[in-house]
Amino acid sequence: MSIEFRLSEEQKSMVATVRALTQEKFKPRALKYMDGTFPWDNLRELAGIGVLGMAIPEEYGGLDLPVLDTALVLEEIAKGCYVTAMAVLGEVGVQARIISTYAPDHIRRALLPKVCTGEAILAICMTEPHAGTDVANYRTNADIKGDRLVLNGVKTLISRVDEAQAFVVFSRIDRRPGREGIGCVLIERGTPGFECTARYHTMGGENLAEVRFDNCELPLENLIIREDGFRKLLKAFNTQRCLNPSISLGLAEGAFEEAVKYTRDRSAFGRSIGEFQAIRHKLAEMYRDIEASRSILYRACATANPFPDPYMSAIAKITVNEMSLRVTSEAIQVHGGYGFTDEFPVSRFYRGARYGSLGGGTTETLKELVGKHILGEFGPDGFLDLDIF
Ligand SMILES: Cc1cc2nc3c(=O)[nH]c(=O)nc-3n(C[C@H](O)[C@H](O)[C@H](O)COP(=O)(O)OP(=O)(O)OC[C@H]3O[C@@H](n4cnc5c(N)ncnc54)[C@H](O)[C@@H]3O)c2cc1C
């Protein structure tokens, strides 16, 4: 086992390019996307340097980069603009990987090159009004009728509904019950019977929406996963459990940098606030927490083959999500009352950080997963004997 952490020259160069773009352009524009405006300007610039194709195989125009590279790029974007990082997550996250891994070749050829150029945005529809975490309770169903599929159901809290061309929808196939009955279909915008039925604005800035499928007829080849959908879904989802926290990490770093800057500029009682030990210790603790989280996250990303280890990525996600909330909140504290206003970016970082533990597997359910794994893996002598530790 190697424990050396050193980025390759290619990784360093990609990070430097995205950092420059983010700091010069995305960060100054970030406030304007807080009202639900989709960051098209930023996505076009990122498509131009290949970022939207990071998860897509080279034969479809992508860069086919490992999960760690994708995480590094999302981290950099989140240091400037949470809304942009979330928009990019749609193209480099679970839906792109599901299509790349499981869709028939002609669907990949039609769709994936357009994802790389930013012409096609992807959405993923899993959550239902009565069942988010409780995946086995999905009611959305696709009936197979000869060479057609008929899709019915409601999905909610879906990202990018107003922009996406293609929606990866998890549903029952032929009304089969339980987790085993879950598969996955692809539906395109404009399909008759498919409509947006509600919109929600979030504290992070982006919009979410509810969509309804009312007897939507699709060709049978749009059935991307027919058998064993739940297991395949969970495997692909381990990628999201590394990419979601990479955004949390970037938000914490962005807030930390702002806190350091403010500490240098602000005086109270005739001294720089950096001369107060209480503030210096806050900065030290924030830095400690960021670096500890970075180590665990990069290590989880490095387990990907092609999907990351489920327990390592769950532990990384819990750790980084919780750290990000703490650090962004402390960054506001360092700013005093101004930190609570839109005049400084720290309040945006904090609002974005609140998302982390809700999406991609909630903290509560991931702790359950890890806890059960630990108990199952304890040897008879009571010693912890896990590869992941
Ligand atoms: C910004 C944002 C973007 C999103 N984008 C998408 C998207 O694009 N597509 C999509 O499908 N969904 C999306 N979601 C929805 C998200 O995936 C769900 O909110 C998430 O899966 C949780 O489901 P829920 O909201 O129904 O909560 P619930 O599952 O109802 O959970 C409520 C609470 O109960 C806890 N809980 C539930 N089950 C257990 C258990 N077994 N043990 C312990 N605690 C438990 C949860 O941890 C949580 O605290 C998005 C959400 C947000 C905030």
The ligand as an ORCA input file, in Angstrom:
! r2SCAN-3c Opt
* xyz 0 1
  C     -29.959     20.718     -3.376
  C     -30.607     19.376     -3.562
  C     -30.541     18.759     -4.807
  C     -31.190     17.531     -5.008
  N     -31.177     16.987     -6.254
  C     -31.815     15.815     -6.470
  C     -31.844     15.238     -7.789
  O     -31.306     15.793     -8.748
  N     -32.499     14.062     -7.957
  C     -33.110     13.409     -6.916
  O     -33.649     12.335     -7.146
  N     -33.131     13.937     -5.657
  C     -32.494     15.121     -5.422
  N     -32.504     15.682     -4.161
  C     -33.230     15.013     -3.092
  C     -32.325     14.261     -2.128
  O     -31.691     13.195     -2.787
  C     -33.208     13.781     -0.960
  O     -33.598     14.940     -0.247
  C     -32.492     12.787     -0.072
  O     -32.340     11.565     -0.723
  C     -33.261     12.551      1.241
  O     -34.581     12.134      0.979
  P     -35.807     12.906      1.646
  O     -35.611     14.383      1.427
  O     -37.057     12.295      1.156
  O     -35.641     12.650      3.187
  P     -36.155     11.370      4.005
  O     -35.674     10.132      3.373
  O     -37.625     11.508      4.216
  O     -35.410     11.572      5.385
  C     -35.855     12.496      6.398
  C     -34.906     12.349      7.586
  O     -34.987     11.006      8.113
  C     -33.706     10.384      8.108
  N     -33.823      8.978      7.781
  C     -34.505      8.409      6.737
  N     -34.335      7.079      6.726
  C     -33.529      6.779      7.778
  C     -32.977      5.565      8.306
  N     -33.217      4.380      7.743
  N     -32.192      5.642      9.401
  C     -31.923      6.847      9.980
  N     -32.405      8.022      9.532
  C     -33.199      7.987      8.455
  C     -32.906     11.136      7.047
  O     -31.512     11.026      7.251
  C     -33.432     12.561      7.216
  O     -32.756     13.180      8.261
  C     -31.869     16.907     -3.936
  C     -31.906     17.518     -2.654
  C     -31.289     18.743     -2.473
  C     -31.368     19.381     -1.112
*
